[in-house]
């Protein structure tokens, strides 16, 4: 027996499945049906980059799958994404880690005698890192984010005998510097406070339409570290 359908000629939402992730990313998998005779006209509504009908906060990531049935209807399945909040918030979890870095640090040493030394010394440093996973709008750079408020520490794990021989005793006032800053630290010199600058050391970023999921790691900026020592006694 033939059946006559008197319903809508538009897309009909038949199923919605929603999932929220710890990063703040939110996903909706939606299933739509329509008359097969209207499928070609309605398919562009579910194209990648469009906002999901009925859920305009969600942006479609990829073109939908399409299945034409024998009952005169076509089924579309679409995945779209939004965010429950962008950027780092107080609820964004922090994961501490550690890394060993082998680096070379440039020095300038001003002695009371008037001599100036400019060695570059190797270090092996064990240092903390902090990683957070969160969402950002696709047009926002991670460089706009504030640095972590948590305290990071480091420990020099290589031998410092060559350093002790180099400075030859005496009292030094130390000035740490980077490409943009120069800050007095400690008097006398403390080798455990050579490095002070924190920066982004790694970023993994995946885009989901209008929102990106970002995993960002911060740690010590060894690449732009250096030290000026001024002998005072």
C-alpha positions as CSV (number, residue, x, y, z in Angstrom):
1,X,0.0,0.0,0.0
2,X,1.4,3.4,-1.0
3,X,1.7,6.1,1.7
4,X,1.4,9.8,1.2
5,X,3.6,12.1,3.3
6,X,2.0,15.4,4.3
7,X,4.9,16.7,6.5
8,X,7.6,19.4,6.1
9,X,9.6,19.9,3.0
10,X,12.5,21.1,5.0
11,X,15.2,19.4,7.0
12,X,13.7,17.4,9.9
13,X,16.0,17.0,13.0
14,X,15.5,13.4,14.2
15,X,18.4,12.9,16.6
16,X,20.8,14.9,18.7
17,X,23.8,13.6,20.7
18,X,25.9,16.2,22.7
19,X,29.2,15.7,24.3
20,X,31.2,18.2,26.4
21,X,35.0,17.9,26.8
22,X,37.2,19.0,29.8
23,X,38.9,21.5,27.6
24,X,35.6,23.4,27.1
25,X,35.0,22.0,23.6
26,X,31.4,20.9,22.9
27,X,30.3,18.7,20.1
28,X,26.8,17.9,18.7
29,X,26.2,15.0,16.3
30,X,22.9,15.7,14.6
31,X,20.8,13.6,12.2
32,X,18.4,15.1,9.7
33,X,16.0,13.7,7.2
34,X,14.3,15.2,4.2
35,X,12.4,14.2,1.1
36,X,14.9,12.8,-1.4
37,X,13.4,15.1,-4.0
38,X,14.6,18.1,-1.9
39,X,17.9,16.7,-0.7
40,X,20.1,18.5,-3.3
41,X,18.5,21.8,-2.4
42,X,18.8,21.4,1.4
43,X,22.3,19.8,1.5
44,X,24.1,23.3,1.4
45,X,22.5,24.2,4.8
46,X,24.7,21.5,6.4
47,X,27.9,22.5,4.6
48,X,31.2,22.9,6.5
49,X,31.5,26.3,8.1
50,X,27.7,26.9,8.4
51,X,26.0,27.1,11.8
52,X,24.0,24.1,12.7
53,X,20.2,24.7,12.2
54,X,18.4,24.8,15.6
55,X,21.8,25.2,17.3
56,X,23.4,28.4,15.9
57,X,26.2,28.4,18.5
58,X,27.6,25.3,16.9
59,X,29.6,25.5,13.6
60,X,29.7,22.5,11.3
61,X,33.2,21.2,10.8
62,X,32.9,18.9,7.7
63,X,30.3,18.3,5.1
64,X,27.7,15.8,6.3
65,X,27.4,12.2,5.3
66,X,24.4,11.5,3.1
67,X,22.3,8.3,2.8
68,X,19.5,7.9,0.3
69,X,16.9,5.4,1.5
70,X,14.4,3.4,-0.4
71,X,11.5,5.0,1.4
72,X,11.8,8.3,-0.4
73,X,13.8,10.0,2.3
74,X,17.5,11.1,2.6
75,X,19.4,11.1,5.9
76,X,22.1,13.6,6.7
77,X,24.5,13.2,9.6
78,X,26.5,16.2,10.7
79,X,29.0,17.0,13.4
80,X,29.4,20.6,14.7
81,X,31.4,22.2,17.5
82,X,31.2,25.1,19.9
83,X,32.8,26.0,23.2
84,X,31.5,26.3,26.8
85,X,34.0,29.1,27.3
86,X,37.2,30.2,25.6
87,X,40.6,30.9,27.1
88,X,42.1,29.9,30.4
89,X,39.7,30.0,33.3
90,X,40.0,29.2,37.0
91,X,38.5,25.7,36.1
92,X,41.1,24.9,33.5
93,X,43.2,22.0,34.8
94,X,46.9,22.3,35.1
95,X,49.3,19.4,34.6
96,X,52.9,19.7,35.9
97,X,55.7,18.0,34.2
98,X,59.5,18.2,34.0
99,X,62.1,18.4,31.3
100,X,65.9,18.1,31.1
101,X,67.5,20.8,28.8
102,X,71.1,20.9,27.6
103,X,71.8,24.6,27.0
104,X,74.7,27.0,26.5
105,X,74.5,30.3,28.4
106,X,76.4,33.5,27.4
107,X,78.1,35.4,30.2
108,X,79.7,38.8,30.6
109,X,81.9,39.1,33.7
110,X,83.3,42.4,34.9
111,X,86.2,42.0,37.3
112,X,87.5,44.6,39.7
113,X,90.8,44.5,37.8
114,X,89.0,45.9,34.8
115,X,89.2,42.7,32.8
116,X,86.1,41.5,31.0
117,X,85.2,37.9,30.4
118,X,82.7,36.7,27.9
119,X,82.5,32.9,28.1
120,X,79.6,30.6,27.0
121,X,79.1,27.8,29.5
122,X,77.1,24.6,29.1
123,X,74.4,23.6,31.6
124,X,72.1,20.6,32.0
125,X,69.0,21.8,33.7
126,X,66.0,19.9,35.2
127,X,63.0,22.3,35.1
128,X,59.2,22.3,35.7
129,X,56.7,22.7,33.0
130,X,53.0,23.3,33.2
131,X,50.4,22.2,30.5
132,X,46.8,23.3,30.1
133,X,44.2,22.2,27.5
134,X,41.5,24.7,26.6
135,X,39.6,26.3,23.7
136,X,40.2,29.5,21.8
137,X,38.4,31.2,19.0
138,X,40.1,30.3,15.8
139,X,41.4,33.8,15.2
140,X,43.0,34.3,18.6
141,X,46.7,33.7,19.1
142,X,48.1,31.9,22.2
143,X,50.6,34.7,22.5
144,X,47.9,36.9,23.9
145,X,47.4,34.6,27.0
146,X,48.7,35.5,30.4
147,X,51.6,33.4,31.8
148,X,50.8,30.8,34.4
149,X,50.5,32.0,38.0
150,X,51.9,28.8,39.4
151,X,55.6,28.8,40.6
152,X,58.0,26.9,38.4
153,X,61.4,25.7,39.6
154,X,64.6,24.4,38.1
155,X,67.8,22.6,39.3
156,X,71.1,22.6,37.6
157,X,72.1,19.0,37.3
158,X,75.4,19.2,35.4
159,X,78.8,19.8,37.1
160,X,79.5,23.4,38.0
161,X,83.3,22.9,38.4
162,X,84.1,24.8,35.3
163,X,81.9,27.7,36.5
164,X,83.6,27.9,39.9
165,X,87.0,27.9,38.2
166,X,85.9,30.7,35.9
167,X,84.7,33.2,38.4
168,X,87.7,32.5,40.7
169,X,86.0,33.4,44.0
170,X,84.9,36.8,45.2
171,X,81.5,38.4,45.6
172,X,79.4,39.2,42.5
173,X,76.2,41.2,41.9
174,X,74.2,39.3,39.3
175,X,72.0,40.7,36.6
176,X,69.9,38.3,34.5
177,X,68.8,39.5,31.1
178,X,66.8,38.4,28.1
179,X,66.1,40.0,24.8
180,X,63.8,42.5,26.4
181,X,64.4,42.6,30.1
182,X,67.2,43.1,32.5
183,X,66.5,42.6,36.2
184,X,68.7,42.6,39.3
185,X,68.3,39.3,41.1
186,X,70.6,38.5,44.0
187,X,73.7,39.7,45.8
188,X,75.8,37.7,46.2
189,X,75.4,35.7,43.0
190,X,73.2,32.6,43.4
191,X,73.5,30.0,40.6
192,X,70.0,28.7,41.4
193,X,68.5,31.9,40.3
194,X,70.1,32.4,36.9
195,X,66.9,31.7,34.9
196,X,63.8,33.7,35.5
197,X,61.8,34.1,32.3
198,X,58.8,31.8,31.6
199,X,57.5,31.4,28.0
200,X,55.5,29.0,25.8
201,X,57.7,26.0,24.9
202,X,55.1,23.9,23.0
203,X,51.7,24.3,21.4
204,X,49.4,21.7,19.8
205,X,46.3,23.2,18.2
206,X,43.4,21.5,16.4
207,X,40.6,23.5,14.7
208,X,36.9,22.6,14.9
209,X,35.3,25.2,12.7
210,X,35.1,28.5,14.6
211,X,36.8,27.1,17.8
212,X,40.2,25.6,18.3
213,X,41.2,23.1,21.0
214,X,44.7,24.1,22.3
215,X,47.2,22.2,24.4
216,X,49.8,24.7,25.6
217,X,53.0,24.1,27.6
218,X,54.9,26.8,29.5
219,X,58.4,26.5,30.9
220,X,61.7,28.3,31.3
221,X,62.9,30.4,28.4
222,X,66.5,29.1,28.3
223,X,67.1,30.1,24.7
224,X,67.0,33.8,25.6
225,X,68.8,33.6,28.9
226,X,72.1,35.1,29.8
227,X,74.0,36.5,32.7
228,X,76.1,39.6,33.6
229,X,78.3,39.3,36.6
230,X,79.9,42.4,38.3
231,X,82.6,41.7,40.8
232,X,82.2,43.8,43.9
233,X,84.7,42.4,46.3
